[in-house]
């Protein structure tokens, strides 16, 4: 499995992940106290949807490309659409979206392991105040970056799933991070290739001792044969640990509008797997 960002930028999974990130950042902005954003597997920050990698999969057309039918929208959905629609033929990744939503007192650290991608990330963020890009192993860097001096913020863990043990590595990283920053908001992205694998991962997350966790699933319901390859991803999920108050309702409201546009067979679920609001 390989979910390198450049090949899948702007697809259905990106839409849901970035909606969630924007919603969380808007909630954090409601208080004047500064917050930190740490993106452990940041990618290059900006993606050319007309470029070779995106063109090879064509997934953006069935992701962000399908949302052109949405006119007026408020809340996280409206903010997300205003950010991505201003990007011409490019699509902003999570570090760029986060950087655009920082206030002067806020801070972003975006980490990317692959040298070429890290160089592009630094270029994408170079003129954005409060945003810092670095090359490194995101899992290892979390230990040094947590807890953030701001004592509030969000950590996005969105690996490319190049390694077979990625689920276990992600759960371990969360467990170690919680020891240092128990009150932080954590967003973990994962592909859903099988229900059993996804449920097992959720079990590993719960085993870290999280008190509050929300699971968001999106399945566009398109058969592998219909999209031309059995390797094409049709389901993805998020686990959000310590979500802000009102976040679950924000996501249900946004997905009620977005999911039917992504696919006539699309199904989504937003449910608590630990605690409740």
Phi and psi restraints in degrees (value plus and minus 20) as a CYANA .aco file:
   2 UNK   PHI    -163.8  -123.8
   2 UNK   PSI      97.2   137.2
   3 UNK   PHI    -138.4   -98.4
   3 UNK   PSI      31.9    71.9
   4 UNK   PHI     -81.4   -41.4
   4 UNK   PSI     114.0   154.0
   5 UNK   PHI     -75.8   -35.8
   5 UNK   PSI     -59.4   -19.4
   6 UNK   PHI     -81.2   -41.2
   6 UNK   PSI     -50.0   -10.0
   7 UNK   PHI    -102.2   -62.2
   7 UNK   PSI     -35.6     4.4
   8 UNK   PHI    -147.3  -107.3
   8 UNK   PSI      -7.3    32.7
   9 UNK   PHI     -78.0   -38.0
   9 UNK   PSI     112.3   152.3
  10 UNK   PHI      58.9    98.9
  10 UNK   PSI     -11.5    28.5
  11 UNK   PHI     -99.6   -59.6
  11 UNK   PSI    -196.0  -156.0
  12 UNK   PHI     -79.8   -39.8
  12 UNK   PSI     -58.0   -18.0
  13 UNK   PHI     -88.5   -48.5
  13 UNK   PSI     -58.8   -18.8
  14 UNK   PHI     -81.7   -41.7
  14 UNK   PSI     -63.1   -23.1
  15 UNK   PHI     -76.2   -36.2
  15 UNK   PSI     -69.0   -29.0
  16 UNK   PHI     -89.0   -49.0
  16 UNK   PSI     -64.0   -24.0
  17 UNK   PHI     -80.4   -40.4
  17 UNK   PSI     -64.4   -24.4
  18 UNK   PHI     -94.8   -54.8
  18 UNK   PSI     -50.8   -10.8
  19 UNK   PHI     -79.5   -39.5
  19 UNK   PSI     -64.8   -24.8
  20 UNK   PHI     -83.0   -43.0
  20 UNK   PSI     -64.4   -24.4
  21 UNK   PHI     -82.3   -42.3
  21 UNK   PSI     -65.3   -25.3
  22 UNK   PHI     -81.7   -41.7
  22 UNK   PSI     -63.4   -23.4
  23 UNK   PHI     -79.1   -39.1
  23 UNK   PSI     -65.8   -25.8
  24 UNK   PHI     -82.3   -42.3
  24 UNK   PSI     -63.6   -23.6
  25 UNK   PHI     -86.5   -46.5
  25 UNK   PSI     -57.1   -17.1
  26 UNK   PHI     -84.3   -44.3
  26 UNK   PSI     -57.1   -17.1
  27 UNK   PHI     -85.5   -45.5
  27 UNK   PSI     -63.9   -23.9
  28 UNK   PHI     -83.0   -43.0
  28 UNK   PSI     -52.9   -12.9
  29 UNK   PHI     -90.7   -50.7
  29 UNK   PSI     -32.5     7.5
  30 UNK   PHI     -88.6   -48.6
  30 UNK   PSI     -42.7    -2.7
  31 UNK   PHI    -125.7   -85.7
  31 UNK   PSI     123.1   163.1
  32 UNK   PHI     -91.0   -51.0
  32 UNK   PSI     -39.1     0.9
  33 UNK   PHI     -82.6   -42.6
  33 UNK   PSI     123.4   163.4
  34 UNK   PHI     -87.3   -47.3
  34 UNK   PSI     136.8   176.8
  35 UNK   PHI    -156.5  -116.5
  35 UNK   PSI     141.3   181.3
  36 UNK   PHI    -135.3   -95.3
  36 UNK   PSI     128.2   168.2
  37 UNK   PHI    -141.9  -101.9
  37 UNK   PSI     106.9   146.9
  38 UNK   PHI    -140.7  -100.7
  38 UNK   PSI     100.6   140.6
  39 UNK   PHI    -132.1   -92.1
  39 UNK   PSI      86.0   126.0
  40 UNK   PHI     -98.7   -58.7
  40 UNK   PSI     -43.2    -3.2
  41 UNK   PHI    -155.3  -115.3
  41 UNK   PSI      53.5    93.5
  42 UNK   PHI     -98.8   -58.8
  42 UNK   PSI     -42.0    -2.0
  43 UNK   PHI      53.5    93.5
  43 UNK   PSI    -177.2  -137.2
  44 UNK   PHI    -113.6   -73.6
  44 UNK   PSI     -28.8    11.2
  45 UNK   PHI      74.3   114.3
  45 UNK   PSI     -57.1   -17.1
  46 UNK   PHI    -163.7  -123.7
  46 UNK   PSI     120.5   160.5
  47 UNK   PHI    -149.0  -109.0
  47 UNK   PSI     112.5   152.5
  48 UNK   PHI    -104.4   -64.4
  48 UNK   PSI      89.7   129.7
  49 UNK   PHI     -92.5   -52.5
  49 UNK   PSI     -31.2     8.8
  50 UNK   PHI    -118.7   -78.7
  50 UNK   PSI     -17.4    22.6
  51 UNK   PHI     -99.7   -59.7
  51 UNK   PSI     154.4   194.4
  52 UNK   PHI     -81.0   -41.0
  52 UNK   PSI     -64.4   -24.4
  53 UNK   PHI     -86.8   -46.8
  53 UNK   PSI     -68.7   -28.7
  54 UNK   PHI     -86.2   -46.2
  54 UNK   PSI     -57.1   -17.1
  55 UNK   PHI     -86.3   -46.3
  55 UNK   PSI     -49.0    -9.0
  56 UNK   PHI     -84.2   -44.2
  56 UNK   PSI     -54.3   -14.3
  57 UNK   PHI    -120.7   -80.7
  57 UNK   PSI     -53.5   -13.5
  58 UNK   PHI      46.0    86.0
  58 UNK   PSI       0.2    40.2
  59 UNK   PHI     -93.1   -53.1
  59 UNK   PSI     -46.1    -6.1
  60 UNK   PHI     -82.7   -42.7
  60 UNK   PSI     -52.2   -12.2
  61 UNK   PHI     -81.5   -41.5
  61 UNK   PSI     -52.0   -12.0
  62 UNK   PHI    -118.6   -78.6
  62 UNK   PSI      -7.4    32.6
  63 UNK   PHI    -139.9   -99.9
  63 UNK   PSI    -122.6   -82.6
  64 UNK   PHI     -81.5   -41.5
  64 UNK   PSI     -48.9    -8.9
  65 UNK   PHI     -81.9   -41.9
  65 UNK   PSI     -44.8    -4.8
  66 UNK   PHI    -105.1   -65.1
  66 UNK   PSI     -27.6    12.4
  67 UNK   PHI    -110.8   -70.8
  67 UNK   PSI     -16.3    23.7
  68 UNK   PHI     -84.0   -44.0
  68 UNK   PSI     -38.1     1.9
  69 UNK   PHI     -94.6   -54.6
  69 UNK   PSI     -34.3     5.7
  70 UNK   PHI    -101.2   -61.2
  70 UNK   PSI     103.7   143.7
  71 UNK   PHI    -110.9   -70.9
  71 UNK   PSI    -131.6   -91.6
  72 UNK   PHI     -89.5   -49.5
  72 UNK   PSI     116.8   156.8
  73 UNK   PHI    -169.6  -129.6
  73 UNK   PSI     124.0   164.0
  74 UNK   PHI    -132.4   -92.4
  74 UNK   PSI     159.6   199.6
  75 UNK   PHI      41.6    81.6
  75 UNK   PSI    -167.1  -127.1
  76 UNK   PHI     -82.7   -42.7
  76 UNK   PSI     -58.7   -18.7
  77 UNK   PHI     -84.0   -44.0
  77 UNK   PSI     -64.4   -24.4
  78 UNK   PHI     -83.2   -43.2
  78 UNK   PSI     -61.8   -21.8
  79 UNK   PHI     -85.7   -45.7
  79 UNK   PSI     -65.1   -25.1
  80 UNK   PHI     -78.7   -38.7
  80 UNK   PSI     -68.0   -28.0
  81 UNK   PHI     -84.4   -44.4
  81 UNK   PSI     -57.2   -17.2
  82 UNK   PHI     -86.2   -46.2
  82 UNK   PSI     -52.7   -12.7
  83 UNK   PHI     -94.8   -54.8
  83 UNK   PSI     -66.4   -26.4
  84 UNK   PHI     -98.3   -58.3
  84 UNK   PSI     -46.6    -6.6
  85 UNK   PHI     -95.0   -55.0
  85 UNK   PSI     -35.2     4.8
  86 UNK   PHI    -110.2   -70.2
  86 UNK   PSI      -6.8    33.2
  87 UNK   PHI    -127.7   -87.7
  87 UNK   PSI      -5.3    34.7
  88 UNK   PHI      34.6    74.6
  88 UNK   PSI    -144.5  -104.5
  89 UNK   PHI    -112.1   -72.1
  89 UNK   PSI     -11.9    28.1
  90 UNK   PHI    -126.7   -86.7
  90 UNK   PSI     140.8   180.8
  91 UNK   PHI    -145.3  -105.3
  91 UNK   PSI     108.7   148.7
  92 UNK   PHI     -99.4   -59.4
  92 UNK   PSI     113.5   153.5
  93 UNK   PHI    -100.9   -60.9
  93 UNK   PSI     159.4   199.4
  94 UNK   PHI     -78.9   -38.9
  94 UNK   PSI     -59.4   -19.4
  95 UNK   PHI     -85.5   -45.5
  95 UNK   PSI     -55.3   -15.3
  96 UNK   PHI     -91.8   -51.8
  96 UNK   PSI     -61.5   -21.5
  97 UNK   PHI     -79.6   -39.6
  97 UNK   PSI     -64.1   -24.1
  98 UNK   PHI     -83.7   -43.7
  98 UNK   PSI     -63.8   -23.8
  99 UNK   PHI     -81.2   -41.2
  99 UNK   PSI     -58.6   -18.6
 100 UNK   PHI     -85.8   -45.8
 100 UNK   PSI     -44.4    -4.4
 101 UNK   PHI    -119.3   -79.3
 101 UNK   PSI     -17.1    22.9
 102 UNK   PHI     -91.3   -51.3
 102 UNK   PSI     125.6   165.6
 103 UNK   PHI    -116.6   -76.6
 103 UNK   PSI     152.1   192.1
 104 UNK   PHI     -76.4   -36.4
 104 UNK   PSI     -49.3    -9.3
 105 UNK   PHI    -108.7   -68.7
 105 UNK   PSI     -23.8    16.2
 106 UNK   PHI    -118.0   -78.0
 106 UNK   PSI     149.8   189.8
 107 UNK   PHI    -167.7  -127.7
 107 UNK   PSI     124.1   164.1
 108 UNK   PHI    -145.9  -105.9
 108 UNK   PSI     114.4   154.4
 109 UNK   PHI    -139.4   -99.4
 109 UNK   PSI      97.6   137.6
 110 UNK   PHI    -134.6   -94.6
 110 UNK   PSI     106.1   146.1
 111 UNK   PHI    -137.8   -97.8
 111 UNK   PSI     116.0   156.0
 112 UNK   PHI    -159.8  -119.8
 112 UNK   PSI     112.5   152.5
 113 UNK   PHI    -101.2   -61.2
 113 UNK   PSI     -58.9   -18.9
 114 UNK   PHI     -95.8   -55.8
 114 UNK   PSI     104.2   144.2
 115 UNK   PHI     -75.2   -35.2
 115 UNK   PSI     -64.7   -24.7
 116 UNK   PHI     -85.1   -45.1
 116 UNK   PSI     -61.7   -21.7
 117 UNK   PHI     -87.6   -47.6
 117 UNK   PSI     -59.4   -19.4
 118 UNK   PHI     -83.2   -43.2
 118 UNK   PSI     -57.9   -17.9
 119 UNK   PHI     -84.0   -44.0
 119 UNK   PSI     -62.0   -22.0
 120 UNK   PHI     -87.3   -47.3
 120 UNK   PSI     -55.8   -15.8
 121 UNK   PHI     -82.6   -42.6
 121 UNK   PSI     -63.9   -23.9
 122 UNK   PHI     -81.5   -41.5
 122 UNK   PSI     -58.2   -18.2
 123 UNK   PHI     -85.7   -45.7
 123 UNK   PSI     -60.9   -20.9
 124 UNK   PHI     -85.5   -45.5
 124 UNK   PSI     -51.3   -11.3
 125 UNK   PHI    -123.2   -83.2
 125 UNK   PSI     -23.0    17.0
 126 UNK   PHI     -78.9   -38.9
 126 UNK   PSI     -53.8   -13.8
 127 UNK   PHI    -120.2   -80.2
 127 UNK   PSI     -10.7    29.3
 128 UNK   PHI    -122.8   -82.8
 128 UNK   PSI      94.8   134.8
 129 UNK   PHI     -81.2   -41.2
 129 UNK   PSI     119.8   159.8
 130 UNK   PHI      62.4   102.4
 130 UNK   PSI     -24.2    15.8
 131 UNK   PHI    -126.4   -86.4
 131 UNK   PSI     110.1   150.1
 132 UNK   PHI    -147.7  -107.7
 132 UNK   PSI     110.7   150.7
 133 UNK   PHI    -131.9   -91.9
 133 UNK   PSI     123.7   163.7
 134 UNK   PHI    -167.0  -127.0
 134 UNK   PSI     133.6   173.6
 135 UNK   PHI    -113.3   -73.3
 135 UNK   PSI     109.5   149.5
 136 UNK   PHI     150.5   190.5
 136 UNK   PSI     156.8   196.8
 137 UNK   PHI    -103.5   -63.5
 137 UNK   PSI      93.3   133.3
 138 UNK   PHI     -80.0   -40.0
 138 UNK   PSI     -58.6   -18.6
 139 UNK   PHI     -82.6   -42.6
 139 UNK   PSI     -65.3   -25.3
 140 UNK   PHI     -89.4   -49.4
 140 UNK   PSI     -54.2   -14.2
 141 UNK   PHI     -90.4   -50.4
 141 UNK   PSI     -44.6    -4.6
 142 UNK   PHI     -78.4   -38.4
 142 UNK   PSI     -57.5   -17.5
 143 UNK   PHI     -79.4   -39.4
 143 UNK   PSI     -57.0   -17.0
 144 UNK   PHI    -102.0   -62.0
 144 UNK   PSI     -43.6    -3.6
 145 UNK   PHI    -113.7   -73.7
 145 UNK   PSI     -32.0     8.0
 146 UNK   PHI    -133.2   -93.2
 146 UNK   PSI     122.2   162.2
 147 UNK   PHI     -96.1   -56.1
 147 UNK   PSI     130.5   170.5
 148 UNK   PHI     -91.4   -51.4
 148 UNK   PSI     130.4   170.4
 149 UNK   PHI     -77.3   -37.3
 149 UNK   PSI     -49.2    -9.2
 150 UNK   PHI     -89.7   -49.7
 150 UNK   PSI     -42.2    -2.2
 151 UNK   PHI      43.4    83.4
 151 UNK   PSI      -4.6    35.4
 152 UNK   PHI    -171.0  -131.0
 152 UNK   PSI     129.2   169.2
 153 UNK   PHI     134.8   174.8
 153 UNK   PSI    -191.8  -151.8
 154 UNK   PHI    -151.7  -111.7
 154 UNK   PSI     120.8   160.8
 155 UNK   PHI    -136.9   -96.9
 155 UNK   PSI     100.3   140.3
 156 UNK   PHI    -121.0   -81.0
 156 UNK   PSI     102.4   142.4
 157 UNK   PHI    -137.4   -97.4
 157 UNK   PSI      83.4   123.4
 158 UNK   PHI    -155.6  -115.6
 158 UNK   PSI      49.6    89.6
 159 UNK   PHI     -93.8   -53.8
 159 UNK   PSI     142.9   182.9
 160 UNK   PHI    -101.3   -61.3
 160 UNK   PSI     -22.3    17.7
 161 UNK   PHI      35.4    75.4
 161 UNK   PSI      28.5    68.5
 162 UNK   PHI    -103.2   -63.2
 162 UNK   PSI     -46.2    -6.2
 163 UNK   PHI    -123.8   -83.8
 163 UNK   PSI     123.7   163.7
 164 UNK   PHI     -84.5   -44.5
 164 UNK   PSI     -43.2    -3.2
 165 UNK   PHI    -117.2   -77.2
 165 UNK   PSI       1.9    41.9
 166 UNK   PHI     -82.0   -42.0
 166 UNK   PSI     -58.3   -18.3
 167 UNK   PHI     -79.0   -39.0
 167 UNK   PSI     -66.4   -26.4
 168 UNK   PHI     -85.7   -45.7
 168 UNK   PSI     -59.8   -19.8
 169 UNK   PHI     -83.5   -43.5
 169 UNK   PSI     -60.0   -20.0
 170 UNK   PHI     -85.2   -45.2
 170 UNK   PSI     -64.6   -24.6
 171 UNK   PHI     -84.8   -44.8
 171 UNK   PSI     -60.2   -20.2
 172 UNK   PHI     -83.2   -43.2
 172 UNK   PSI     -62.2   -22.2
 173 UNK   PHI     -81.5   -41.5
 173 UNK   PSI     -61.1   -21.1
 174 UNK   PHI     -83.0   -43.0
 174 UNK   PSI     -65.7   -25.7
 175 UNK   PHI     -78.7   -38.7
 175 UNK   PSI     -63.1   -23.1
 176 UNK   PHI     -88.6   -48.6
 176 UNK   PSI     -58.7   -18.7
 177 UNK   PHI     -84.4   -44.4
 177 UNK   PSI     -60.0   -20.0
 178 UNK   PHI     -83.8   -43.8
 178 UNK   PSI     -48.7    -8.7
 179 UNK   PHI     -85.6   -45.6
 179 UNK   PSI     -49.2    -9.2
 180 UNK   PHI    -116.3   -76.3
 180 UNK   PSI     -49.4    -9.4
 181 UNK   PHI    -164.7  -124.7
 181 UNK   PSI      52.8    92.8
 182 UNK   PHI     -87.3   -47.3
 182 UNK   PSI     -46.1    -6.1
 183 UNK   PHI    -113.4   -73.4
 183 UNK   PSI     -20.5    19.5
 184 UNK   PHI     -90.2   -50.2
 184 UNK   PSI     139.4   179.4
 185 UNK   PHI    -112.7   -72.7
 185 UNK   PSI     111.6   151.6
 186 UNK   PHI    -142.9  -102.9
 186 UNK   PSI     113.1   153.1
 187 UNK   PHI    -138.8   -98.8
 187 UNK   PSI      96.3   136.3
 188 UNK   PHI    -132.5   -92.5
 188 UNK   PSI     100.4   140.4
 189 UNK   PHI    -114.6   -74.6
 189 UNK   PSI     124.1   164.1
 190 UNK   PHI    -170.5  -130.5
 190 UNK   PSI     124.5   164.5
 191 UNK   PHI     -97.7   -57.7
 191 UNK   PSI     129.1   169.1
 192 UNK   PHI    -132.1   -92.1
 192 UNK   PSI      77.7   117.7
 193 UNK   PHI    -112.4   -72.4
 193 UNK   PSI     -50.0   -10.0
 194 UNK   PHI    -170.2  -130.2
 194 UNK   PSI     129.0   169.0
 195 UNK   PHI     -83.5   -43.5
 195 UNK   PSI     -58.2   -18.2
 196 UNK   PHI     -82.7   -42.7
 196 UNK   PSI     -64.4   -24.4
 197 UNK   PHI     -84.2   -44.2
 197 UNK   PSI     -63.2   -23.2
 198 UNK   PHI     -85.3   -45.3
 198 UNK   PSI     -61.9   -21.9
 199 UNK   PHI     -87.6   -47.6
 199 UNK   PSI     -56.1   -16.1
 200 UNK   PHI     -83.9   -43.9
 200 UNK   PSI     -60.6   -20.6
 201 UNK   PHI     -82.3   -42.3
 201 UNK   PSI     -63.6   -23.6
 202 UNK   PHI     -80.3   -40.3
 202 UNK   PSI     -57.3   -17.3
 203 UNK   PHI     -82.2   -42.2
 203 UNK   PSI     -60.1   -20.1
 204 UNK   PHI     -84.9   -44.9
 204 UNK   PSI     -58.5   -18.5
 205 UNK   PHI     -83.7   -43.7
 205 UNK   PSI     -65.6   -25.6
 206 UNK   PHI     -83.5   -43.5
 206 UNK   PSI     -50.9   -10.9
 207 UNK   PHI     -86.9   -46.9
 207 UNK   PSI     -36.0     4.0
 208 UNK   PHI     -93.4   -53.4
 208 UNK   PSI     -32.0     8.0
 209 UNK   PHI      74.7   114.7
 209 UNK   PSI      -2.9    37.1
 210 UNK   PHI     -79.5   -39.5
 210 UNK   PSI     123.0   163.0
 211 UNK   PHI    -114.5   -74.5
 211 UNK   PSI     -53.1   -13.1
 212 UNK   PHI    -154.9  -114.9
 212 UNK   PSI     104.1   144.1
 213 UNK   PHI    -170.1  -130.1
 213 UNK   PSI     114.7   154.7
 214 UNK   PHI    -133.1   -93.1
 214 UNK   PSI     116.1   156.1
 215 UNK   PHI    -131.4   -91.4
 215 UNK   PSI     112.2   152.2
 216 UNK   PHI    -142.1  -102.1
 216 UNK   PSI     101.2   141.2
 217 UNK   PHI    -134.6   -94.6
 217 UNK   PSI     122.9   162.9
 218 UNK   PHI    -153.7  -113.7
 218 UNK   PSI     110.3   150.3
 219 UNK   PHI    -151.9  -111.9
 219 UNK   PSI      98.7   138.7
 220 UNK   PHI    -103.9   -63.9
 220 UNK   PSI     -23.1    16.9
 221 UNK   PHI      47.3    87.3
 221 UNK   PSI      -3.0    37.0
 222 UNK   PHI    -112.5   -72.5
 222 UNK   PSI     106.7   146.7
 223 UNK   PHI     -86.9   -46.9
 223 UNK   PSI     132.0   172.0
 224 UNK   PHI     -80.1   -40.1
 224 UNK   PSI     -58.9   -18.9
 225 UNK   PHI     -83.5   -43.5
 225 UNK   PSI     -55.8   -15.8
 226 UNK   PHI     -89.2   -49.2
 226 UNK   PSI     -44.9    -4.9
 227 UNK   PHI    -127.0   -87.0
 227 UNK   PSI     -11.4    28.6
 228 UNK   PHI      72.1   112.1
 228 UNK   PSI     -27.7    12.3
 229 UNK   PHI    -175.3  -135.3
 229 UNK   PSI     118.2   158.2
 230 UNK   PHI     -93.3   -53.3
 230 UNK   PSI     -28.7    11.3
 231 UNK   PHI    -111.1   -71.1
 231 UNK   PSI     -28.1    11.9
 232 UNK   PHI     -90.1   -50.1
 232 UNK   PSI     112.0   152.0
 233 UNK   PHI     -96.3   -56.3
 233 UNK   PSI     111.8   151.8
 234 UNK   PHI    -141.8  -101.8
 234 UNK   PSI     -24.2    15.8
 235 UNK   PHI    -161.7  -121.7
 235 UNK   PSI     124.2   164.2
 236 UNK   PHI    -171.2  -131.2
 236 UNK   PSI     139.8   179.8
 237 UNK   PHI    -161.4  -121.4
 237 UNK   PSI     145.5   185.5
 238 UNK   PHI    -151.3  -111.3
 238 UNK   PSI     120.7   160.7
 239 UNK   PHI    -133.7   -93.7
 239 UNK   PSI     104.0   144.0
 240 UNK   PHI    -134.2   -94.2
 240 UNK   PSI      92.9   132.9
 241 UNK   PHI    -111.8   -71.8
 241 UNK   PSI     114.1   154.1
 242 UNK   PHI      37.4    77.4
 242 UNK   PSI      29.7    69.7
 243 UNK   PHI     -85.6   -45.6
 243 UNK   PSI     130.3   170.3
 244 UNK   PHI     -85.5   -45.5
 244 UNK   PSI     136.6   176.6
 245 UNK   PHI     -81.8   -41.8
 245 UNK   PSI     110.7   150.7
 246 UNK   PHI      71.2   111.2
 246 UNK   PSI     -29.6    10.4
 247 UNK   PHI     -83.2   -43.2
 247 UNK   PSI     -63.1   -23.1
 248 UNK   PHI     -79.2   -39.2
 248 UNK   PSI     -64.5   -24.5
 249 UNK   PHI     -86.1   -46.1
 249 UNK   PSI     -57.5   -17.5
 250 UNK   PHI     -77.4   -37.4
 250 UNK   PSI     -65.9   -25.9
 251 UNK   PHI     -90.1   -50.1
 251 UNK   PSI     -59.1   -19.1
 252 UNK   PHI     -82.2   -42.2
 252 UNK   PSI     -62.7   -22.7
 253 UNK   PHI     -84.3   -44.3
 253 UNK   PSI     -63.5   -23.5
 254 UNK   PHI     -87.9   -47.9
 254 UNK   PSI     -64.0   -24.0
 255 UNK   PHI     -90.3   -50.3
 255 UNK   PSI     -45.4    -5.4
 256 UNK   PHI     -80.3   -40.3
 256 UNK   PSI     -53.5   -13.5
 257 UNK   PHI    -108.4   -68.4
 257 UNK   PSI     -56.8   -16.8
 258 UNK   PHI    -100.6   -60.6
 258 UNK   PSI     -64.6   -24.6
 259 UNK   PHI     -75.4   -35.4
 259 UNK   PSI     -66.2   -26.2
 260 UNK   PHI     -82.8   -42.8
 260 UNK   PSI     -44.3    -4.3
 261 UNK   PHI     -99.0   -59.0
 261 UNK   PSI     -50.4   -10.4
 262 UNK   PHI     -89.6   -49.6
 262 UNK   PSI     -54.5   -14.5
 263 UNK   PHI    -189.9  -149.9
 263 UNK   PSI     123.3   163.3
 264 UNK   PHI     -87.4   -47.4
 264 UNK   PSI     -38.6     1.4
 265 UNK   PHI    -121.0   -81.0
 265 UNK   PSI     -14.2    25.8
 266 UNK   PHI     -84.1   -44.1
 266 UNK   PSI     120.1   160.1
 267 UNK   PHI    -151.2  -111.2
 267 UNK   PSI     122.1   162.1
 268 UNK   PHI    -157.2  -117.2
 268 UNK   PSI     138.0   178.0
 269 UNK   PHI    -166.0  -126.0
 269 UNK   PSI     114.8   154.8
 270 UNK   PHI    -144.1  -104.1
 270 UNK   PSI      91.7   131.7
 271 UNK   PHI    -167.3  -127.3
 271 UNK   PSI     131.3   171.3
 272 UNK   PHI     -99.7   -59.7
 272 UNK   PSI     112.6   152.6
 273 UNK   PHI    -132.0   -92.0
 273 UNK   PSI     -29.2    10.8
 274 UNK   PHI    -172.4  -132.4
 274 UNK   PSI     108.1   148.1
 275 UNK   PHI      48.8    88.8
 275 UNK   PSI    -184.4  -144.4
 276 UNK   PHI    -181.0  -141.0
 276 UNK   PSI     153.3   193.3
